[in-house]
């Protein structure tokens, strides 16, 4: 039960960003590639800063929910999100670095994600997919990452060294 309670903030953040990504915003076709990267940025941020709050099952569920809500091919976004999650977990030891350095690591994770996204799209459509919109979306996501990181850290998802309240029984 304690583990589930610890996951609630991450679940709410990823769920909210997935719903925002799936909403029909009426924006241009090239701009729509940025929206699914919002939950991915939260997944990457939380996987690097607090890996215990971002299990692979939650990442898979967020991707599957995005596929269902956008009527996309089932399994596309879970695969992309899991690739980003795995890349972020490999960088989790860098969690205490400065924001400019974290942006470089996020850019590296997004490069992996863009490659996986392009490969899966190309295999799905049996022809090379357009890579420029996907790369442009990743560039916008890297620029948006500091704002999202600031919001996520402000939501108290970050452990700030406080000890939890502990009740003791005295005899």
TORGU-50966 format. One line per 5 residues: number of its first residue (from 1); for each residue x, y, z of N, C-alpha, C, O. Coordinates in nm, 3 decimals. Layout:
<atoms>
NUM) X:Y:Z:X:Y:Z:X:Y:Z:X:Y:Z  ... .
</atoms>
This chain:
<atoms>
1) 0.081:-0.119:0.000:0.000:0.000:0.000:0.085:0.126:0.000:0.053:0.223:-0.068  0.195:0.122:0.077:0.284:0.237:0.085:0.347:0.266:-0.051:0.366:0.382:-0.087  0.380:0.159:-0.127:0.436:0.179:-0.260:0.337:0.245:-0.354:0.375:0.330:-0.434  0.211:0.206:-0.344:0.108:0.266:-0.428:0.089:0.413:-0.394:0.072:0.496:-0.484  0.090:0.446:-0.268:0.074:0.586:-0.226:0.190:0.670:-0.279:0.172:0.785:-0.317 .
6) 0.308:0.613:-0.281:0.424:0.684:-0.331:0.414:0.711:-0.481:0.473:0.807:-0.531  0.339:0.626:-0.553:0.325:0.641:-0.698:0.214:0.738:-0.739:0.212:0.782:-0.854  0.124:0.772:-0.648:0.007:0.854:-0.683:0.045:0.987:-0.751:-0.014:1.019:-0.854  0.139:1.066:-0.697:0.172:1.191:-0.766:0.223:1.169:-0.909:0.185:1.242:-1.001  0.307:1.069:-0.929:0.359:1.042:-1.063:0.247:0.996:-1.155:0.243:1.035:-1.272 .
11) 0.157:0.914:-1.104:0.044:0.867:-1.185:-0.041:0.986:-1.228:-0.080:0.995:-1.344  -0.070:1.076:-1.136:-0.153:1.192:-1.169:-0.086:1.283:-1.271:-0.152:1.332:-1.363  0.043:1.305:-1.256:0.115:1.391:-1.351:0.117:1.329:-1.489:0.085:1.395:-1.588  0.153:1.203:-1.497:0.161:1.136:-1.628:0.022:1.124:-1.691:0.007:1.143:-1.811  -0.078:1.094:-1.610:-0.216:1.086:-1.660:-0.262:1.220:-1.715:-0.318:1.227:-1.825 .
16) -0.238:1.327:-1.641:-0.278:1.461:-1.686:-0.208:1.499:-1.815:-0.272:1.548:-1.908  -0.078:1.478:-1.823:-0.005:1.514:-1.945:-0.045:1.426:-2.063:-0.044:1.472:-2.177  -0.081:1.301:-2.037:-0.128:1.214:-2.145:-0.263:1.263:-2.197:-0.287:1.261:-2.318  -0.351:1.305:-2.107:-0.480:1.359:-2.150:-0.461:1.490:-2.228:-0.531:1.513:-2.327  -0.368:1.574:-2.185:-0.338:1.697:-2.259:-0.285:1.664:-2.398:-0.321:1.728:-2.496 .
21) -0.199:1.563:-2.406:-0.142:1.524:-2.535:-0.247:1.468:-2.630:-0.237:1.484:-2.751  -0.348:1.401:-2.575:-0.450:1.337:-2.658:-0.564:1.432:-2.696:-0.644:1.400:-2.784  -0.573:1.546:-2.631:-0.684:1.639:-2.656:-0.674:1.696:-2.798:-0.564:1.721:-2.847  -0.789:1.718:-2.861:-0.789:1.778:-2.996:-0.769:1.929:-2.988:-0.866:2.003:-2.971  -0.648:1.975:-3.001:-0.616:2.116:-2.985:-0.637:2.197:-3.112:-0.641:2.320:-3.105 .
26) -0.652:2.133:-3.226:-0.671:2.206:-3.351:-0.545:2.275:-3.401:-0.553:2.379:-3.466  -0.431:2.219:-3.369:-0.305:2.279:-3.414:-0.258:2.209:-3.540:-0.312:2.105:-3.578  -0.159:2.266:-3.606:-0.108:2.212:-3.732:-0.048:2.074:-3.716:-0.013:2.030:-3.607  -0.038:2.006:-3.829:0.009:1.868:-3.830:0.151:1.855:-3.773:0.180:1.761:-3.699  0.238:1.949:-3.807:0.377:1.938:-3.759:0.387:1.966:-3.610:0.475:1.912:-3.543 .
31) 0.299:2.049:-3.557:0.302:2.081:-3.414:0.247:1.969:-3.329:0.278:1.961:-3.210  0.166:1.883:-3.387:0.106:1.774:-3.310:0.208:1.672:-3.262:0.180:1.596:-3.169  0.324:1.668:-3.322:0.427:1.573:-3.281:0.485:1.608:-3.145:0.545:1.523:-3.079  0.469:1.733:-3.102:0.524:1.776:-2.974:0.441:1.724:-2.857:0.496:1.687:-2.753  0.310:1.720:-2.872:0.221:1.687:-2.760:0.250:1.551:-2.696:0.253:1.544:-2.573 .
36) 0.272:1.443:-2.771:0.300:1.315:-2.705:0.434:1.313:-2.630:0.459:1.224:-2.548  0.518:1.411:-2.659:0.646:1.416:-2.588:0.631:1.479:-2.449:0.724:1.470:-2.368  0.517:1.542:-2.420:0.496:1.599:-2.286:0.494:1.491:-2.178:0.569:1.502:-2.081  0.410:1.387:-2.192:0.418:1.282:-2.089:0.554:1.213:-2.087:0.601:1.170:-1.982  0.616:1.203:-2.203:0.748:1.141:-2.208:0.850:1.224:-2.131:0.935:1.168:-2.062 .
41) 0.842:1.357:-2.141:0.933:1.442:-2.063:0.913:1.421:-1.914:1.010:1.417:-1.839  0.788:1.408:-1.871:0.762:1.382:-1.729:0.816:1.245:-1.690:0.874:1.230:-1.582  0.798:1.147:-1.775:0.850:1.012:-1.749:1.001:1.017:-1.736:1.058:0.958:-1.643  1.067:1.086:-1.827:1.214:1.095:-1.824:1.259:1.170:-1.699:1.352:1.126:-1.631  1.193:1.280:-1.669:1.233:1.360:-1.552:1.219:1.278:-1.424:1.310:1.275:-1.341 .
46) 1.105:1.213:-1.408:1.083:1.136:-1.286:1.170:1.011:-1.281:1.212:0.969:-1.173  1.198:0.950:-1.397:1.286:0.833:-1.398:1.428:0.869:-1.360:1.500:0.788:-1.301  1.470:0.990:-1.393:1.604:1.034:-1.358:1.610:1.083:-1.214:1.702:1.048:-1.140  1.512:1.165:-1.174:1.516:1.225:-1.042:1.464:1.134:-0.931:1.518:1.134:-0.821  1.359:1.057:-0.960:1.298:0.968:-0.861:1.260:0.837:-0.928:1.142:0.813:-0.950 .
51) 1.356:0.752:-0.961:1.326:0.629:-1.036:1.224:0.537:-0.968:1.154:0.462:-1.036  1.214:0.543:-0.836:1.120:0.455:-0.767:0.975:0.495:-0.792:0.885:0.415:-0.767  0.950:0.616:-0.840:0.813:0.660:-0.867:0.770:0.636:-1.011:0.657:0.668:-1.047  0.858:0.582:-1.093:0.825:0.565:-1.233:0.853:0.421:-1.279:0.952:0.396:-1.348  0.766:0.326:-1.239:0.786:0.187:-1.283:0.750:0.170:-1.430:0.675:0.250:-1.487 .
56) 0.804:0.067:-1.490:0.780:0.041:-1.632:0.632:0.017:-1.662:0.585:0.050:-1.770  0.558:-0.039:-1.568:0.415:-0.062:-1.589:0.338:0.067:-1.607:0.247:0.074:-1.690  0.373:0.169:-1.531:0.309:0.300:-1.545:0.345:0.362:-1.680:0.259:0.423:-1.745  0.468:0.347:-1.722:0.512:0.399:-1.852:0.435:0.330:-1.964:0.388:0.396:-2.057  0.423:0.198:-1.955:0.349:0.122:-2.056:0.202:0.165:-2.058:0.145:0.183:-2.165 .
61) 0.142:0.181:-1.941:0.000:0.220:-1.932:-0.022:0.359:-1.992:-0.123:0.382:-2.060  0.070:0.451:-1.968:0.057:0.586:-2.026:0.063:0.580:-2.178:-0.015:0.646:-2.246  0.156:0.501:-2.231:0.165:0.488:-2.376:0.042:0.422:-2.436:-0.007:0.464:-2.541  -0.006:0.319:-2.370:-0.126:0.250:-2.419:-0.248:0.342:-2.414:-0.330:0.342:-2.505  -0.258:0.421:-2.307:-0.368:0.515:-2.297:-0.362:0.619:-2.410:-0.466:0.657:-2.465 .
66) -0.243:0.664:-2.443:-0.228:0.760:-2.552:-0.268:0.697:-2.686:-0.332:0.761:-2.768  -0.229:0.572:-2.706:-0.270:0.501:-2.829:-0.422:0.490:-2.838:-0.479:0.515:-2.945  -0.486:0.454:-2.729:-0.632:0.436:-2.729:-0.702:0.570:-2.752:-0.795:0.578:-2.831  -0.657:0.674:-2.682:-0.723:0.804:-2.693:-0.704:0.871:-2.828:-0.790:0.947:-2.872  -0.593:0.844:-2.893:-0.567:0.906:-3.024:-0.601:0.814:-3.140:-0.577:0.849:-3.256 .
71) -0.655:0.696:-3.111:-0.690:0.597:-3.213:-0.569:0.558:-3.297:-0.579:0.535:-3.418  -0.454:0.550:-3.231:-0.331:0.510:-3.299:-0.312:0.360:-3.292:-0.389:0.290:-3.226  -0.210:0.311:-3.359:-0.182:0.167:-3.353:-0.142:0.127:-3.212:-0.050:0.186:-3.154  -0.208:0.027:-3.156:-0.179:-0.015:-3.020:-0.037:-0.068:-3.008:0.005:-0.156:-3.083  0.034:-0.013:-2.914:0.171:-0.056:-2.889:0.275:0.044:-2.936:0.391:0.034:-2.897 .
76) 0.235:0.140:-3.019:0.331:0.237:-3.072:0.389:0.323:-2.960:0.510:0.324:-2.938  0.302:0.397:-2.889:0.353:0.485:-2.784:0.407:0.409:-2.663:0.503:0.457:-2.602  0.352:0.293:-2.626:0.419:0.221:-2.517:0.563:0.185:-2.551:0.651:0.193:-2.466  0.586:0.145:-2.675:0.722:0.111:-2.716:0.813:0.233:-2.712:0.926:0.225:-2.664  0.764:0.345:-2.763:0.842:0.469:-2.763:0.868:0.517:-2.621:0.980:0.554:-2.586 .
81) 0.763:0.516:-2.537:0.779:0.561:-2.399:0.874:0.469:-2.321:0.955:0.517:-2.242  0.864:0.339:-2.343:0.954:0.247:-2.273:1.098:0.265:-2.317:1.190:0.250:-2.237  1.120:0.297:-2.445:1.256:0.325:-2.492:1.312:0.448:-2.423:1.427:0.449:-2.381  1.230:0.553:-2.410:1.273:0.673:-2.339:1.295:0.647:-2.192:1.390:0.700:-2.133  1.209:0.566:-2.131:1.223:0.531:-1.990:1.352:0.454:-1.966:1.425:0.482:-1.871 .
86) 1.381:0.357:-2.052:1.503:0.279:-2.038:1.627:0.367:-2.054:1.723:0.355:-1.977  1.624:0.455:-2.152:1.737:0.547:-2.171:1.753:0.638:-2.051:1.865:0.666:-2.009  1.641:0.686:-1.995:1.648:0.775:-1.879:1.700:0.702:-1.756:1.778:0.758:-1.678  1.659:0.577:-1.736:1.708:0.501:-1.622:1.859:0.480:-1.629:1.926:0.477:-1.526  1.910:0.466:-1.749:2.055:0.453:-1.765:2.128:0.581:-1.729:2.248:0.579:-1.704 .
91) 2.056:0.693:-1.727:2.117:0.821:-1.693:2.080:0.867:-1.553:2.113:0.979:-1.515  2.013:0.783:-1.475:1.960:0.827:-1.345:2.069:0.867:-1.246:2.040:0.941:-1.152  2.191:0.822:-1.264:2.298:0.862:-1.174:2.336:1.009:-1.195:2.412:1.064:-1.116  2.285:1.071:-1.298:2.315:1.211:-1.327:2.211:1.307:-1.268:2.206:1.424:-1.307  2.129:1.259:-1.177:2.015:1.337:-1.130:2.052:1.462:-1.052:1.970:1.553:-1.041 .
96) 2.170:1.470:-0.999:2.208:1.585:-0.917:2.282:1.692:-0.997:2.332:1.789:-0.940  2.290:1.675:-1.126:2.364:1.772:-1.206:2.283:1.899:-1.227:2.164:1.904:-1.194  2.348:1.999:-1.281:2.283:2.127:-1.306:2.185:2.115:-1.423:2.191:2.020:-1.501  2.097:2.212:-1.434:1.995:2.208:-1.540:2.056:2.206:-1.680:2.008:2.130:-1.763  2.158:2.286:-1.711:2.214:2.276:-1.847:2.267:2.136:-1.880:2.250:2.088:-1.992 .
101) 2.329:2.072:-1.784:2.377:1.935:-1.809:2.262:1.836:-1.821:2.266:1.746:-1.905  2.158:1.854:-1.739:2.042:1.766:-1.751:1.974:1.784:-1.886:1.922:1.689:-1.943  1.974:1.908:-1.937:1.916:1.932:-2.070:1.992:1.855:-2.177:1.932:1.805:-2.272  2.123:1.846:-2.162:2.204:1.768:-2.258:2.164:1.621:-2.249:2.150:1.555:-2.352  2.146:1.570:-2.127:2.107:1.430:-2.111:1.965:1.406:-2.161:1.937:1.301:-2.220 .
106) 1.875:1.501:-2.139:1.739:1.489:-2.192:1.743:1.490:-2.344:1.669:1.416:-2.409  1.829:1.574:-2.402:1.844:1.577:-2.548:1.894:1.442:-2.599:1.852:1.395:-2.704  1.984:1.378:-2.524:2.034:1.246:-2.564:1.922:1.143:-2.557:1.909:1.059:-2.647  1.842:1.148:-2.451:1.728:1.055:-2.439:1.630:1.078:-2.553:1.582:0.982:-2.613  1.601:1.205:-2.583:1.507:1.234:-2.691:1.563:1.193:-2.827:1.486:1.158:-2.917 .
111) 1.694:1.196:-2.843:1.752:1.147:-2.968:1.726:0.997:-2.984:1.694:0.950:-3.094  1.738:0.923:-2.875:1.706:0.780:-2.878:1.558:0.761:-2.910:1.521:0.677:-2.992  1.473:0.840:-2.845:1.328:0.829:-2.866:1.292:0.863:-3.010:1.210:0.794:-3.071  1.352:0.967:-3.066:1.324:1.006:-3.205:1.364:0.893:-3.299:1.292:0.864:-3.395  1.475:0.832:-3.273:1.519:0.720:-3.358:1.420:0.604:-3.349:1.382:0.547:-3.452 .
116) 1.379:0.568:-3.228:1.283:0.459:-3.211:1.149:0.495:-3.275:1.088:0.413:-3.343  1.105:0.619:-3.253:0.978:0.664:-3.311:0.982:0.656:-3.464:0.888:0.609:-3.527  1.091:0.702:-3.522:1.105:0.699:-3.667:1.109:0.555:-3.719:1.044:0.523:-3.819  1.186:0.469:-3.653:1.195:0.329:-3.696:1.061:0.257:-3.688:1.023:0.186:-3.781  0.990:0.275:-3.578:0.861:0.209:-3.561:0.760:0.262:-3.664:0.683:0.185:-3.722 .
121) 0.761:0.393:-3.687:0.671:0.451:-3.788:0.703:0.399:-3.926:0.613:0.366:-4.004  0.830:0.391:-3.958:0.871:0.342:-4.089:0.832:0.196:-4.108:0.786:0.157:-4.216  0.849:0.115:-4.005:0.809:-0.025:-4.013:0.657:-0.039:-4.024:0.607:-0.124:-4.098  0.585:0.044:-3.951:0.438:0.036:-3.953:0.382:0.070:-4.091:0.293:0.001:-4.141  0.434:0.176:-4.152:0.384:0.219:-4.283:0.457:0.155:-4.400:0.423:0.180:-4.516 .
126) 0.557:0.071:-4.371:0.635:0.000:-4.474:0.703:0.096:-4.573:0.724:0.062:-4.689  0.737:0.214:-4.525:0.813:0.311:-4.604:0.878:0.409:-4.507:0.830:0.426:-4.395  0.986:0.473:-4.549:1.053:0.567:-4.457:0.959:0.681:-4.415:0.898:0.747:-4.499  0.950:0.702:-4.286:0.865:0.809:-4.233:0.940:0.942:-4.242:1.063:0.946:-4.250  0.864:1.050:-4.242:0.925:1.183:-4.242:0.992:1.206:-4.106:0.927:1.193:-4.002 .
131) 1.119:1.238:-4.107:1.192:1.253:-3.982:1.196:1.397:-3.933:1.217:1.421:-3.814  1.177:1.493:-4.021:1.189:1.634:-3.980:1.084:1.676:-3.877:1.120:1.743:-3.781  0.956:1.639:-3.892:0.860:1.678:-3.787:0.891:1.615:-3.652:0.871:1.678:-3.548  0.938:1.492:-3.653:0.970:1.424:-3.528:1.093:1.490:-3.463:1.094:1.511:-3.342  1.193:1.521:-3.542:1.313:1.586:-3.489:1.282:1.727:-3.440:1.334:1.771:-3.337 .
136) 1.196:1.799:-3.513:1.156:1.933:-3.469:1.081:1.929:-3.338:1.100:2.015:-3.252  0.995:1.829:-3.322:0.921:1.814:-3.196:1.017:1.785:-3.081:0.999:1.837:-2.971  1.118:1.703:-3.105:1.216:1.673:-3.001:1.294:1.798:-2.962:1.325:1.818:-2.844  1.325:1.883:-3.059:1.396:2.008:-3.029:1.310:2.099:-2.943:1.359:2.159:-2.847  1.182:2.110:-2.976:1.091:2.191:-2.895:1.078:2.131:-2.754:1.072:2.205:-2.656 .
141) 1.074:2.000:-2.745:1.064:1.934:-2.615:1.186:1.961:-2.528:1.173:1.981:-2.407  1.304:1.963:-2.587:1.426:1.993:-2.510:1.419:2.135:-2.455:1.459:2.160:-2.342  1.369:2.227:-2.536:1.357:2.366:-2.491:1.250:2.379:-2.382:1.265:2.461:-2.291  1.144:2.299:-2.391:1.035:2.305:-2.292:1.069:2.231:-2.163:1.003:2.252:-2.061  1.169:2.145:-2.165:1.201:2.063:-2.049:1.228:2.143:-1.922:1.176:2.104:-1.817 .
146) 1.306:2.252:-1.924:1.331:2.322:-1.796:1.203:2.372:-1.729:1.192:2.369:-1.607  1.106:2.419:-1.807:0.981:2.465:-1.749:0.904:2.349:-1.686:0.853:2.360:-1.575  0.896:2.238:-1.757:0.827:2.121:-1.703:0.899:2.068:-1.579:0.834:2.028:-1.482  1.032:2.067:-1.581:1.108:2.021:-1.465:1.084:2.112:-1.345:1.073:2.064:-1.232  1.076:2.242:-1.369:1.048:2.337:-1.261:0.911:2.311:-1.202:0.894:2.315:-1.080 .
151) 0.812:2.286:-1.287:0.676:2.258:-1.239:0.674:2.127:-1.160:0.615:2.121:-1.052  0.737:2.023:-1.214:0.736:1.893:-1.145:0.809:1.900:-1.011:0.763:1.841:-0.913  0.920:1.970:-1.007:0.992:1.984:-0.880:0.912:2.068:-0.780:0.920:2.047:-0.660  0.835:2.163:-0.831:0.751:2.246:-0.745:0.631:2.173:-0.690:0.574:2.216:-0.589  0.592:2.062:-0.752:0.478:1.985:-0.705:0.515:1.889:-0.593:0.435:1.802:-0.557 .
156) 0.633:1.904:-0.537:0.681:1.820:-0.427:0.696:1.675:-0.467:0.684:1.586:-0.383  0.722:1.649:-0.595:0.752:1.513:-0.637:0.898:1.482:-0.609:0.940:1.366:-0.615  0.972:1.584:-0.578:1.115:1.569:-0.553:1.139:1.553:-0.404:1.084:1.628:-0.323  1.219:1.456:-0.368:1.256:1.436:-0.228:1.356:1.544:-0.190:1.463:1.552:-0.250  1.323:1.625:-0.095:1.408:1.737:-0.056:1.484:1.710:0.073:1.523:1.803:0.143 .
161) 1.506:1.584:0.102:1.584:1.550:0.219:1.505:1.550:0.348:1.563:1.533:0.455  1.376:1.569:0.342:1.294:1.568:0.463:1.268:1.424:0.506:1.247:1.336:0.423  1.271:1.403:0.633:1.238:1.270:0.685:1.088:1.262:0.702:1.025:1.358:0.746  1.029:1.148:0.668:0.886:1.134:0.690:0.853:1.129:0.839:0.936:1.090:0.921  0.733:1.170:0.871:0.686:1.168:1.008:0.676:1.023:1.054:0.617:0.939:0.987 .
166) 0.734:0.995:1.169:0.730:0.860:1.223:0.670:0.864:1.363:0.712:0.941:1.449  0.573:0.780:1.382:0.509:0.769:1.513:0.580:0.661:1.593:0.612:0.554:1.540  0.603:0.690:1.718:0.669:0.592:1.803:0.580:0.563:1.923:0.510:0.650:1.975  0.584:0.439:1.965:0.508:0.398:2.083:0.605:0.393:2.201:0.710:0.328:2.197  0.566:0.463:2.306:0.650:0.463:2.426:0.579:0.383:2.534:0.458:0.397:2.556 .
171) 0.654:0.300:2.600:0.595:0.215:2.704:0.608:0.276:2.839:0.564:0.218:2.937 .
</atoms>
